[in-house]
Amino acid sequence: MRRTTLAALIAAGLLALTACSSSASTASADKPATTAPSPSPSKTYTYEDCVALLEYDYQQGKPQDASKDPECAHLTNDQYVKAVGEVLTAHKDEILEDAATQEP
């Protein structure tokens, strides 16, 4: 009994999906073609944009992982690590001075 009910439910679901997809394709075939607005071009970010973002975050006192941000998301892991290293190297004297003054 359960197998029959399950099979009937699956068959009904497939019929519903088929009906929805065929009516959507029929409806779109009846409409005349219209030109869709072209999407605005998205900004293409560079390695330097990622370094600038990391530098900005550092200057604001809020260094954070920006690997998922648009400015850095296109970089490989090695490129991202290099960008972080660039920012930290530029501030190494500050970092060392801060570490020296915070020691007990």
Buried (B, 14 or more C-beta within 10 A) or exposed (E): EEEEEEEEEEEEEEEEEEEEEEEEEEEEEEEEEEEEEEEEEEEEBEBEBBBBBBBBBBEEEEBEEBBEBBBBEBBEEEEBEBBBEBBBEEBEEEEEEEEEEEEE
